[in-house]
């Protein structure tokens, strides 16, 4: 899935979610929270992902 406000990747068994709104100092808003929730759901459905880092 494509996201506008976050970057999502995996590194082995680790799922990575990176906030990507530098123009507003990565402030959270409703859209960011929705995207993070969707990314977490994708990782939850992936049995290979054992841990998730949000930064």
Order of alpha helices (4+ residues) and beta strands (2+ residues): beta-beta-alpha-beta
